[in-house]
Amino acid sequence: MDLIGDEIRNQISAIGRLWRFSEHNPKLSSDIIEAWDRLVLDWIEDKTMPLIVRRSKEQRGHTYYHPSGREIVVSDNTVAIWISNKILNSETETLTHIKEMLENDEFPITFAFKKNEKIGARYTKTLGKYALKDWKVCHIDAIGLNTKAKIEDIPITVLEEHFRKYASPKNMFLLPQSIGGLGEISEFINEQK
């Protein structure tokens, strides 16, 4: 049964179009977005770099070793927020610097730790100053893994694609926190493509 109806769906789409072309929607540099997108693809290709996955049922900052040999790190939406913050400030990064940050536990992996979650975590840097105070980071293509399988049992290609969607700025848009819930509605999301 359709509990919403076409009229409401059309209005949500119209609001999505309004936001996409709004003067209040941050105008992000296409050069910076392209640079970050390339960095994410290079990150996936560099098998020495850990892949970061957003998964709520695992402990953030903890690592798993995939049968492929790749290190997998659990996070929340922090990586997407950190990248969005960098893009808003017209900053780029290098894979070498990110690797150094990870090795020195200086790369933000979580917004905050729950009680006892930090115990046994390999990565413990929290988001801190990189948080987006007024913005919510939303994803265009859903990034959920949609499986209860252990991380080690998920095909590495699925984890790589998950990371690409999770970290690529081409799959993100920003909304003011006050209307952030719109970023969960497909009719609104479709207008951001």
SEDO-497587 format. One record per residue: residue number from 1; chain; x, y, z of N, C-alpha, C in turn. Coordinates in Angstrom, 3 decimals, padded with zeros to 6 digits. Example, Ala and Ser with C-alpha at 12.3 -4.5 7.8 and 13.67 -1.06 7.14 Angstrom:
% SEDO-497587
+------+-------+----------+----------+----------+----------+----------+----------+----------+----------+----------+
| resi | chain |      n_u |      n_v |      n_w |     ca_u |     ca_v |     ca_w |      c_u |      c_v |      c_w |
+------+-------+----------+----------+----------+----------+----------+----------+----------+----------+----------+
|    1 |     A |  013.190 | -005.690 |  007.800 |  012.300 | -004.500 |  007.800 |  013.200 | -003.300 |  007.800 |
|    2 |     A |  012.850 | -002.250 |  007.080 |  013.670 | -001.060 |  007.140 |  012.900 |  000.030 |  007.870 |
+------+-------+----------+----------+----------+----------+----------+----------+----------+----------+----------+
END
This chain:
% SEDO-497587
+------+-------+----------+----------+----------+----------+----------+----------+----------+----------+----------+
| resi | chain |      n_u |      n_v |      n_w |     ca_u |     ca_v |     ca_w |      c_u |      c_v |      c_w |
+------+-------+----------+----------+----------+----------+----------+----------+----------+----------+----------+
|    1 |     A |  000.839 | -001.178 |  000.000 |  000.000 |  000.000 |  000.000 |  000.892 |  001.253 |  000.000 |
|    2 |     A |  000.581 |  002.202 | -000.840 |  001.321 |  003.458 | -000.924 |  000.779 |  004.420 |  000.128 |
|    3 |     A |  001.583 |  004.695 |  001.138 |  001.157 |  005.574 |  002.221 |  001.557 |  007.026 |  001.986 |
|    4 |     A |  002.273 |  007.286 |  000.897 |  002.766 |  008.647 |  000.653 |  002.040 |  009.314 | -000.505 |
|    5 |     A |  002.020 |  008.674 | -001.640 |  001.351 |  009.233 | -002.807 |  002.260 |  010.071 | -003.681 |
|    6 |     A |  001.882 |  010.176 | -004.956 |  002.700 |  010.886 | -005.935 |  002.820 |  012.374 | -005.650 |
|    7 |     A |  001.769 |  012.996 | -005.152 |  001.813 |  014.435 | -004.903 |  002.901 |  014.782 | -003.887 |
|    8 |     A |  002.969 |  014.037 | -002.821 |  003.996 |  014.295 | -001.801 |  005.375 |  013.950 | -002.343 |
|    9 |     A |  005.498 |  012.835 | -003.058 |  006.792 |  012.469 | -003.651 |  007.285 |  013.578 | -004.592 |
|   10 |     A |  006.394 |  014.111 | -005.397 |  006.771 |  015.192 | -006.319 |  007.221 |  016.435 | -005.566 |
|   11 |     A |  006.574 |  016.722 | -004.453 |  006.967 |  017.882 | -003.650 |  008.348 |  017.667 | -003.019 |
|   12 |     A |  008.622 |  016.447 | -002.552 |  009.945 |  016.145 | -001.991 |  011.010 |  016.291 | -003.073 |
|   13 |     A |  010.720 |  015.813 | -004.279 |  011.648 |  015.975 | -005.402 |  011.885 |  017.453 | -005.688 |
|   14 |     A |  010.821 |  018.244 | -005.653 |  010.948 |  019.685 | -005.905 |  011.836 |  020.338 | -004.851 |
|   15 |     A |  011.688 |  019.929 | -003.595 |  012.543 |  020.467 | -002.534 |  013.995 |  020.045 | -002.784 |
|   16 |     A |  014.188 |  018.824 | -003.258 |  015.529 |  018.358 | -003.605 |  016.170 |  019.210 | -004.689 |
|   17 |     A |  015.397 |  019.558 | -005.701 |  015.909 |  020.430 | -006.772 |  016.218 |  021.819 | -006.229 |
|   18 |     A |  015.340 |  022.330 | -005.362 |  015.593 |  023.636 | -004.748 |  016.918 |  023.636 | -004.010 |
|   19 |     A |  017.169 |  022.563 | -003.251 |  018.429 |  022.507 | -002.495 |  019.630 |  022.393 | -003.435 |
|   20 |     A |  019.505 |  021.553 | -004.458 |  020.646 |  021.363 | -005.360 |  021.110 |  022.682 | -005.970 |
|   21 |     A |  020.175 |  023.551 | -006.305 |  020.536 |  024.803 | -006.966 |  020.497 |  026.009 | -006.029 |
|   22 |     A |  020.319 |  025.758 | -004.746 |  020.226 |  026.840 | -003.766 |  021.550 |  027.577 | -003.597 |
|   23 |     A |  021.461 |  028.862 | -003.366 |  022.657 |  029.653 | -003.068 |  023.274 |  029.232 | -001.736 |
|   24 |     A |  022.526 |  028.542 | -000.911 |  023.023 |  028.098 |  000.396 |  023.738 |  026.749 |  000.329 |
|   25 |     A |  023.569 |  026.044 | -000.774 |  024.258 |  024.769 | -000.976 |  025.714 |  025.089 | -001.297 |
|   26 |     A |  026.656 |  024.574 | -000.509 |  028.065 |  024.915 | -000.752 |  028.494 |  024.574 | -002.170 |
|   27 |     A |  029.116 |  025.523 | -002.831 |  029.635 |  025.317 | -004.180 |  031.064 |  024.809 | -004.034 |
|   28 |     A |  031.239 |  023.519 | -004.229 |  032.536 |  022.892 | -004.015 |  033.333 |  022.849 | -005.311 |
|   29 |     A |  034.621 |  023.036 | -005.195 |  035.507 |  023.056 | -006.352 |  035.520 |  021.697 | -007.049 |
|   30 |     A |  035.226 |  021.702 | -008.349 |  035.242 |  020.440 | -009.094 |  036.660 |  019.873 | -009.162 |
|   31 |     A |  037.676 |  020.738 | -009.178 |  039.063 |  020.260 | -009.189 |  039.399 |  019.532 | -007.889 |
|   32 |     A |  038.943 |  020.079 | -006.777 |  039.202 |  019.449 | -005.470 |  038.444 |  018.120 | -005.383 |
|   33 |     A |  037.204 |  018.106 | -005.850 |  036.417 |  016.869 | -005.829 |  037.084 |  015.802 | -006.695 |
|   34 |     A |  037.564 |  016.174 | -007.877 |  038.259 |  015.218 | -008.757 |  039.531 |  014.694 | -008.096 |
|   35 |     A |  040.273 |  015.581 | -007.431 |  041.509 |  015.160 | -006.760 |  041.206 |  014.145 | -005.665 |
|   36 |     A |  040.156 |  014.389 | -004.882 |  039.784 |  013.458 | -003.814 |  039.274 |  012.143 | -004.384 |
|   37 |     A |  038.515 |  012.216 | -005.460 |  038.006 |  010.996 | -006.076 |  039.173 |  010.129 | -006.571 |
|   38 |     A |  040.168 |  010.752 | -007.198 |  041.362 |  010.014 | -007.654 |  042.093 |  009.398 | -006.464 |
|   39 |     A |  042.200 |  010.184 | -005.364 |  042.876 |  009.681 | -004.178 |  042.171 |  008.444 | -003.635 |
|   40 |     A |  040.847 |  008.465 | -003.597 |  040.081 |  007.312 | -003.104 |  040.334 |  006.090 | -003.994 |
|   41 |     A |  040.357 |  006.276 | -005.302 |  040.623 |  005.158 | -006.219 |  042.045 |  004.625 | -006.047 |
|   42 |     A |  043.016 |  005.535 | -005.854 |  044.401 |  005.111 | -005.610 |  044.501 |  004.363 | -004.286 |
|   43 |     A |  043.751 |  004.809 | -003.288 |  043.724 |  004.162 | -001.976 |  043.246 |  002.715 | -002.135 |
|   44 |     A |  042.205 |  002.518 | -002.906 |  041.684 |  001.168 | -003.118 |  042.731 |  000.288 | -003.807 |
|   45 |     A |  043.436 |  000.856 | -004.766 |  044.431 |  000.092 | -005.524 |  045.668 | -000.251 | -004.699 |
|   46 |     A |  046.008 |  000.587 | -003.718 |  047.196 |  000.367 | -002.889 |  046.854 | -000.627 | -001.784 |
|   47 |     A |  047.228 | -001.875 | -001.988 |  046.851 | -002.947 | -001.055 |  047.517 | -002.802 |  000.309 |
|   48 |     A |  048.514 | -001.898 |  000.441 |  049.129 | -001.672 |  001.754 |  048.298 | -000.712 |  002.606 |
|   49 |     A |  047.330 | -000.059 |  001.969 |  046.457 |  000.863 |  002.701 |  045.276 |  000.089 |  003.280 |
|   50 |     A |  044.963 |  000.315 |  004.562 |  043.771 | -000.356 |  005.102 |  042.508 |  000.212 |  004.459 |
|   51 |     A |  041.538 | -000.656 |  004.239 |  040.224 | -000.194 |  003.795 |  039.412 |  000.122 |  005.039 |
|   52 |     A |  038.672 |  001.202 |  004.981 |  037.841 |  001.593 |  006.118 |  036.386 |  001.338 |  005.733 |
|   53 |     A |  035.666 |  000.658 |  006.615 |  034.273 |  000.342 |  006.352 |  033.392 |  000.962 |  007.428 |
|   54 |     A |  032.232 |  001.421 |  007.003 |  031.256 |  001.957 |  007.957 |  030.336 |  000.809 |  008.350 |
|   55 |     A |  030.436 |  000.438 |  009.610 |  029.632 | -000.679 |  010.089 |  029.326 | -000.467 |  011.566 |
|   56 |     A |  028.061 | -000.351 |  011.878 |  027.652 |  000.023 |  013.232 |  027.736 | -001.117 |  014.235 |
|   57 |     A |  027.722 | -002.349 |  013.780 |  027.684 | -003.463 |  014.730 |  029.072 | -003.922 |  015.159 |
|   58 |     A |  030.104 | -003.339 |  014.615 |  031.474 | -003.688 |  014.976 |  032.064 | -002.544 |  015.809 |
|   59 |     A |  033.150 | -002.838 |  016.494 |  033.777 | -001.810 |  017.320 |  034.656 | -000.908 |  016.463 |
|   60 |     A |  034.395 |  000.378 |  016.562 |  035.133 |  001.357 |  015.767 |  036.605 |  001.402 |  016.184 |
|   61 |     A |  037.455 |  001.554 |  015.178 |  038.884 |  001.612 |  015.415 |  039.550 |  000.252 |  015.466 |
|   62 |     A |  038.742 | -000.805 |  015.493 |  039.292 | -002.159 |  015.521 |  039.586 | -002.620 |  014.094 |
|   63 |     A |  040.540 | -003.517 |  013.980 |  040.945 | -003.993 |  012.660 |  040.672 | -005.478 |  012.495 |
|   64 |     A |  040.493 | -005.845 |  011.236 |  040.298 | -007.234 |  010.843 |  041.246 | -007.474 |  009.680 |
|   65 |     A |  041.674 | -008.704 |  009.537 |  042.539 | -009.027 |  008.407 |  041.772 | -009.953 |  007.474 |
|   66 |     A |  041.552 | -009.449 |  006.299 |  040.797 | -010.162 |  005.278 |  041.678 | -011.273 |  004.695 |
|   67 |     A |  041.084 | -012.388 |  004.266 |  041.880 | -013.456 |  003.637 |  042.719 | -012.962 |  002.457 |
|   68 |     A |  042.324 | -011.858 |  001.849 |  043.102 | -011.281 |  000.745 |  044.409 | -010.674 |  001.246 |
|   69 |     A |  044.530 | -010.535 |  002.585 |  045.714 | -009.922 |  003.171 |  045.517 | -008.462 |  003.527 |
|   70 |     A |  044.387 | -007.912 |  003.154 |  044.128 | -006.493 |  003.381 |  043.621 | -006.233 |  004.789 |
|   71 |     A |  044.126 | -005.165 |  005.396 |  043.630 | -004.733 |  006.703 |  042.311 | -003.975 |  006.494 |
|   72 |     A |  041.316 | -004.301 |  007.311 |  040.012 | -003.645 |  007.248 |  039.789 | -002.975 |  008.606 |
|   73 |     A |  039.424 | -001.702 |  008.578 |  039.202 | -000.929 |  009.800 |  037.739 | -000.513 |  009.857 |
|   74 |     A |  037.152 | -000.630 |  011.042 |  035.746 | -000.260 |  011.234 |  035.652 |  001.189 |  011.679 |
|   75 |     A |  034.693 |  001.893 |  011.094 |  034.470 |  003.295 |  011.418 |  032.975 |  003.592 |  011.418 |
|   76 |     A |  032.653 |  004.842 |  011.692 |  031.295 |  005.352 |  011.525 |  031.337 |  006.252 |  010.286 |
|   77 |     A |  030.643 |  007.350 |  010.251 |  030.666 |  008.217 |  009.065 |  031.828 |  009.210 |  009.097 |
|   78 |     A |  032.757 |  009.016 |  010.029 |  033.847 |  009.960 |  010.250 |  034.689 |  010.231 |  009.012 |
|   79 |     A |  035.051 |  009.206 |  008.267 |  035.914 |  009.416 |  007.097 |  035.225 |  010.328 |  006.081 |
|   80 |     A |  033.946 |  010.098 |  005.845 |  033.193 |  010.954 |  004.917 |  033.128 |  012.390 |  005.444 |
|   81 |     A |  032.955 |  012.549 |  006.741 |  032.902 |  013.885 |  007.342 |  034.257 |  014.559 |  007.217 |
|   82 |     A |  035.327 |  013.828 |  007.507 |  036.684 |  014.376 |  007.435 |  037.006 |  014.837 |  006.008 |
|   83 |     A |  036.677 |  013.991 |  005.031 |  036.919 |  014.354 |  003.632 |  036.088 |  015.575 |  003.247 |
|   84 |     A |  034.831 |  015.617 |  003.649 |  033.962 |  016.763 |  003.341 |  034.512 |  018.041 |  003.951 |
|   85 |     A |  035.016 |  017.958 |  005.160 |  035.615 |  019.123 |  005.816 |  036.805 |  019.624 |  005.006 |
|   86 |     A |  037.647 |  018.699 |  004.583 |  038.817 |  019.077 |  003.766 |  038.372 |  019.761 |  002.469 |
|   87 |     A |  037.357 |  019.195 |  001.821 |  036.878 |  019.761 |  000.555 |  036.277 |  021.151 |  000.775 |
|   88 |     A |  035.494 |  021.305 |  001.844 |  034.923 |  022.633 |  002.146 |  036.010 |  023.680 |  002.347 |
|   89 |     A |  037.170 |  023.235 |  002.842 |  038.290 |  024.145 |  003.069 |  039.271 |  024.159 |  001.899 |
|   90 |     A |  038.847 |  023.573 |  000.765 |  039.657 |  023.510 | -000.461 |  041.027 |  022.878 | -000.219 |
|   91 |     A |  041.051 |  021.831 |  000.603 |  042.301 |  021.145 |  000.914 |  042.312 |  019.760 |  000.270 |
|   92 |     A |  043.475 |  019.375 | -000.214 |  043.662 |  018.025 | -000.722 |  044.656 |  017.301 |  000.182 |
|   93 |     A |  044.812 |  016.036 | -000.053 |  045.752 |  015.211 |  000.704 |  046.482 |  014.316 | -000.273 |
|   94 |     A |  047.535 |  013.699 |  000.206 |  048.237 |  012.685 | -000.576 |  048.054 |  011.344 |  000.126 |
|   95 |     A |  048.154 |  010.302 | -000.646 |  048.055 |  008.965 | -000.077 |  049.196 |  008.724 |  000.912 |
|   96 |     A |  050.365 |  009.240 |  000.593 |  051.524 |  009.086 |  001.483 |  051.253 |  009.716 |  002.840 |
|   97 |     A |  050.678 |  010.911 |  002.835 |  050.392 |  011.578 |  004.109 |  049.310 |  010.846 |  004.893 |
|   98 |     A |  048.288 |  010.377 |  004.206 |  047.235 |  009.625 |  004.900 |  047.810 |  008.340 |  005.489 |
|   99 |     A |  048.693 |  007.676 |  004.757 |  049.338 |  006.460 |  005.260 |  050.126 |  006.780 |  006.537 |
|  100 |     A |  050.867 |  007.896 |  006.517 |  051.613 |  008.314 |  007.706 |  050.671 |  008.611 |  008.870 |
|  101 |     A |  049.570 |  009.289 |  008.574 |  048.592 |  009.586 |  009.621 |  048.049 |  008.296 |  010.232 |
|  102 |     A |  047.733 |  007.321 |  009.395 |  047.237 |  006.039 |  009.899 |  048.300 |  005.341 |  010.743 |
|  103 |     A |  049.528 |  005.297 |  010.244 |  050.615 |  004.637 |  010.986 |  050.850 |  005.282 |  012.344 |
|  104 |     A |  050.654 |  006.600 |  012.427 |  050.887 |  007.341 |  013.679 |  049.612 |  007.548 |  014.486 |
|  105 |     A |  048.536 |  006.890 |  014.090 |  047.238 |  007.007 |  014.753 |  046.780 |  008.468 |  014.842 |
|  106 |     A |  046.959 |  009.193 |  013.724 |  046.547 |  010.592 |  013.643 |  045.399 |  010.799 |  012.660 |
|  107 |     A |  044.927 |  009.715 |  012.072 |  043.826 |  009.801 |  011.115 |  042.523 |  009.565 |  011.871 |
|  108 |     A |  041.574 |  010.506 |  011.800 |  040.330 |  010.334 |  012.564 |  039.510 |  009.162 |  012.041 |
|  109 |     A |  039.165 |  008.279 |  012.947 |  038.477 |  007.047 |  012.572 |  037.077 |  006.975 |  013.152 |
|  110 |     A |  036.791 |  007.809 |  014.139 |  035.479 |  007.786 |  014.766 |  035.143 |  009.159 |  015.323 |
|  111 |     A |  033.846 |  009.423 |  015.423 |  033.408 |  010.685 |  016.014 |  033.742 |  010.696 |  017.499 |
|  112 |     A |  033.422 |  009.600 |  018.162 |  033.719 |  009.424 |  019.589 |  033.615 |  007.944 |  019.901 |
|  113 |     A |  034.279 |  007.536 |  020.951 |  034.208 |  006.139 |  021.371 |  033.158 |  005.956 |  022.448 |
|  114 |     A |  032.482 |  004.815 |  022.391 |  031.596 |  004.421 |  023.479 |  032.466 |  003.854 |  024.599 |
|  115 |     A |  031.888 |  003.752 |  025.759 |  032.609 |  003.216 |  026.908 |  033.206 |  001.847 |  026.561 |
|  116 |     A |  034.464 |  001.667 |  026.858 |  035.226 |  000.425 |  026.649 |  035.473 |  000.075 |  025.184 |
|  117 |     A |  034.941 |  000.835 |  024.251 |  035.130 |  000.515 |  022.833 |  036.586 |  000.736 |  022.406 |
|  118 |     A |  037.243 |  001.671 |  023.064 |  038.612 |  002.013 |  022.706 |  039.600 |  000.893 |  023.067 |
|  119 |     A |  039.213 |  000.059 |  024.030 |  040.081 | -001.042 |  024.454 |  040.280 | -001.998 |  023.278 |
|  120 |     A |  041.526 | -002.207 |  022.927 |  041.847 | -003.120 |  021.824 |  041.784 | -002.492 |  020.450 |
|  121 |     A |  041.405 | -001.217 |  020.368 |  041.330 | -000.541 |  019.064 |  042.737 | -000.224 |  018.567 |
|  122 |     A |  042.978 | -000.441 |  017.304 |  044.267 | -000.097 |  016.687 |  044.315 |  001.399 |  016.357 |
|  123 |     A |  043.187 |  001.942 |  015.964 |  043.107 |  003.360 |  015.597 |  042.185 |  004.057 |  016.588 |
|  124 |     A |  042.665 |  005.138 |  017.202 |  041.905 |  005.764 |  018.289 |  041.687 |  007.262 |  018.114 |
|  125 |     A |  042.123 |  007.816 |  017.014 |  041.958 |  009.256 |  016.793 |  040.483 |  009.575 |  016.544 |
|  126 |     A |  039.966 |  010.553 |  017.281 |  038.577 |  010.975 |  017.089 |  038.517 |  012.197 |  016.178 |
|  127 |     A |  037.345 |  012.513 |  015.707 |  037.156 |  013.542 |  014.683 |  037.564 |  014.939 |  015.151 |
|  128 |     A |  037.185 |  015.308 |  016.351 |  037.611 |  016.588 |  016.917 |  037.373 |  017.777 |  016.017 |
|  129 |     A |  038.435 |  018.522 |  015.732 |  038.328 |  019.782 |  014.981 |  037.869 |  019.593 |  013.540 |
|  130 |     A |  037.863 |  018.361 |  013.049 |  037.451 |  018.114 |  011.670 |  035.949 |  017.920 |  011.518 |
|  131 |     A |  035.226 |  017.968 |  012.618 |  033.772 |  017.781 |  012.545 |  033.138 |  018.946 |  011.787 |
|  132 |     A |  032.072 |  018.644 |  011.087 |  031.323 |  019.677 |  010.368 |  030.215 |  020.167 |  011.289 |
|  133 |     A |  030.417 |  021.292 |  011.884 |  029.502 |  021.785 |  012.910 |  028.062 |  021.923 |  012.435 |
|  134 |     A |  027.858 |  022.506 |  011.276 |  026.501 |  022.839 |  010.827 |  025.962 |  021.922 |  009.730 |
|  135 |     A |  026.759 |  020.931 |  009.312 |  026.408 |  020.157 |  008.130 |  026.259 |  018.678 |  008.428 |
|  136 |     A |  025.413 |  018.033 |  007.653 |  025.297 |  016.576 |  007.663 |  025.789 |  016.077 |  006.317 |
|  137 |     A |  026.661 |  015.065 |  006.345 |  027.149 |  014.436 |  005.117 |  026.193 |  013.308 |  004.755 |
|  138 |     A |  025.672 |  013.361 |  003.543 |  024.732 |  012.351 |  003.042 |  025.362 |  011.657 |  001.834 |
|  139 |     A |  024.961 |  010.431 |  001.605 |  025.453 |  009.674 |  000.453 |  024.335 |  009.511 | -000.580 |
|  140 |     A |  024.706 |  009.611 | -001.847 |  023.746 |  009.474 | -002.941 |  023.399 |  008.003 | -003.147 |
|  141 |     A |  024.429 |  007.182 | -003.397 |  024.218 |  005.739 | -003.500 |  024.421 |  005.146 | -002.116 |
|  142 |     A |  023.479 |  004.338 | -001.679 |  023.544 |  003.750 | -000.340 |  024.863 |  003.013 | -000.144 |
|  143 |     A |  025.403 |  003.114 |  001.065 |  026.705 |  002.501 |  001.319 |  026.632 |  001.320 |  002.282 |
|  144 |     A |  025.465 |  000.975 |  002.758 |  025.334 | -000.146 |  003.686 |  025.822 | -001.451 |  003.078 |
|  145 |     A |  026.475 | -002.262 |  003.883 |  026.947 | -003.558 |  003.402 |  025.809 | -004.573 |  003.297 |
|  146 |     A |  024.741 | -004.356 |  004.045 |  023.533 | -005.191 |  003.967 |  023.812 | -006.681 |  004.097 |
|  147 |     A |  024.664 | -007.019 |  005.043 |  024.944 | -008.421 |  005.326 |  025.340 | -008.555 |  006.787 |
|  148 |     A |  025.028 | -009.690 |  007.347 |  025.428 | -009.981 |  008.720 |  026.727 | -010.785 |  008.742 |
|  149 |     A |  027.285 | -011.050 |  007.572 |  028.516 | -011.832 |  007.477 |  029.656 | -011.125 |  008.194 |
|  150 |     A |  030.586 | -011.901 |  008.685 |  031.793 | -011.338 |  009.281 |  032.546 | -010.575 |  008.202 |
|  151 |     A |  033.231 | -009.536 |  008.600 |  033.991 | -008.732 |  007.642 |  034.938 | -009.613 |  006.831 |
|  152 |     A |  035.559 | -010.568 |  007.502 |  036.520 | -011.432 |  006.829 |  035.869 | -012.324 |  005.768 |
|  153 |     A |  034.565 | -012.511 |  005.861 |  033.848 | -013.378 |  004.914 |  033.214 | -012.611 |  003.752 |
|  154 |     A |  033.287 | -011.302 |  003.788 |  032.730 | -010.482 |  002.707 |  033.780 | -010.393 |  001.596 |
|  155 |     A |  033.406 | -010.641 |  000.343 |  034.395 | -010.560 | -000.746 |  035.105 | -009.201 | -000.749 |
|  156 |     A |  036.401 | -009.235 | -000.984 |  037.192 | -007.998 | -000.947 |  036.681 | -006.986 | -001.974 |
|  157 |     A |  036.173 | -007.453 | -003.106 |  035.642 | -006.519 | -004.109 |  034.427 | -005.756 | -003.569 |
|  158 |     A |  033.625 | -006.408 | -002.738 |  032.470 | -005.748 | -002.119 |  032.953 | -004.692 | -001.126 |
|  159 |     A |  033.985 | -005.013 | -000.353 |  034.529 | -004.055 |  000.607 |  035.185 | -002.867 | -000.104 |
|  160 |     A |  035.844 | -003.134 | -001.208 |  036.457 | -002.046 | -001.982 |  035.387 | -001.106 | -002.540 |
|  161 |     A |  034.322 | -001.678 | -003.082 |  033.233 | -000.859 | -003.625 |  032.536 | -000.084 | -002.512 |
|  162 |     A |  032.380 | -000.712 | -001.364 |  031.796 | -000.031 | -000.201 |  032.658 |  001.186 |  000.164 |
|  163 |     A |  033.964 |  000.987 |  000.241 |  034.857 |  002.096 |  000.587 |  034.773 |  003.204 | -000.458 |
|  164 |     A |  034.723 |  002.836 | -001.731 |  034.627 |  003.858 | -002.789 |  033.387 |  004.713 | -002.597 |
|  165 |     A |  032.247 |  004.072 | -002.381 |  031.002 |  004.824 | -002.199 |  031.030 |  005.645 | -000.906 |
|  166 |     A |  031.624 |  005.086 |  000.115 |  031.703 |  005.729 |  001.428 |  032.594 |  006.971 |  001.404 |
|  167 |     A |  033.744 |  006.889 |  000.708 |  034.745 |  007.948 |  000.787 |  034.776 |  008.900 | -000.402 |
|  168 |     A |  034.176 |  008.531 | -001.524 |  034.251 |  009.389 | -002.707 |  033.319 |  010.588 | -002.587 |
|  169 |     A |  033.848 |  011.791 | -002.759 |  032.991 |  012.982 | -002.699 |  031.961 |  013.036 | -003.823 |
|  170 |     A |  032.168 |  012.256 | -004.872 |  031.179 |  012.219 | -005.949 |  029.905 |  011.506 | -005.504 |
|  171 |     A |  029.982 |  010.802 | -004.373 |  028.814 |  010.102 | -003.846 |  028.274 |  010.787 | -002.590 |
|  172 |     A |  028.658 |  012.038 | -002.369 |  028.237 |  012.758 | -001.165 |  027.589 |  014.087 | -001.517 |
|  173 |     A |  026.753 |  014.541 | -000.606 |  026.284 |  015.918 | -000.643 |  026.072 |  016.373 |  000.799 |
|  174 |     A |  026.031 |  017.670 |  000.969 |  025.881 |  018.247 |  002.304 |  024.505 |  018.853 |  002.467 |
|  175 |     A |  023.980 |  018.721 |  003.678 |  022.731 |  019.373 |  004.058 |  022.930 |  020.064 |  005.403 |
|  176 |     A |  022.271 |  021.174 |  005.617 |  022.307 |  021.750 |  006.959 |  021.750 |  020.728 |  007.956 |
|  177 |     A |  022.351 |  020.674 |  009.138 |  021.903 |  019.723 |  010.157 |  020.403 |  019.818 |  010.396 |
|  178 |     A |  019.868 |  021.035 |  010.337 |  018.452 |  021.236 |  010.661 |  017.507 |  020.516 |  009.687 |
|  179 |     A |  017.965 |  020.223 |  008.475 |  017.129 |  019.489 |  007.509 |  017.821 |  018.206 |  007.041 |
|  180 |     A |  018.767 |  017.735 |  007.829 |  019.573 |  016.577 |  007.459 |  018.768 |  015.325 |  007.181 |
|  181 |     A |  017.610 |  015.188 |  007.799 |  016.770 |  014.009 |  007.582 |  016.327 |  013.854 |  006.137 |
|  182 |     A |  016.285 |  014.953 |  005.387 |  015.913 |  014.859 |  003.974 |  016.908 |  014.014 |  003.185 |
|  183 |     A |  018.130 |  013.945 |  003.683 |  019.176 |  013.178 |  003.024 |  018.974 |  011.679 |  003.109 |
|  184 |     A |  017.884 |  011.255 |  003.737 |  017.556 |  009.832 |  003.832 |  016.385 |  009.456 |  002.925 |
|  185 |     A |  015.827 |  010.422 |  002.209 |  014.628 |  010.191 |  001.405 |  015.018 |  010.093 | -000.067 |
|  186 |     A |  014.666 |  008.978 | -000.694 |  015.140 |  008.704 | -002.052 |  014.746 |  009.789 | -003.056 |
|  187 |     A |  013.540 |  010.319 | -002.959 |  013.114 |  011.361 | -003.924 |  014.004 |  012.596 | -003.808 |
|  188 |     A |  014.418 |  012.931 | -002.604 |  015.309 |  014.076 | -002.402 |  016.717 |  013.736 | -002.904 |
|  189 |     A |  017.200 |  012.555 | -002.537 |  018.544 |  012.113 | -002.928 |  018.683 |  012.091 | -004.451 |
|  190 |     A |  017.666 |  011.588 | -005.151 |  017.743 |  011.475 | -006.612 |  017.980 |  012.819 | -007.277 |
|  191 |     A |  017.557 |  013.892 | -006.660 |  017.751 |  015.231 | -007.242 |  019.161 |  015.756 | -007.029 |
|  192 |     A |  019.977 |  015.057 | -006.212 |  021.340 |  015.516 | -005.950 |  022.348 |  014.882 | -006.906 |
|  193 |     A |  021.884 |  013.972 | -007.752 |  022.792 |  013.260 | -008.663 |  023.276 |  014.159 | -009.780 |
+------+-------+----------+----------+----------+----------+----------+----------+----------+----------+----------+
END
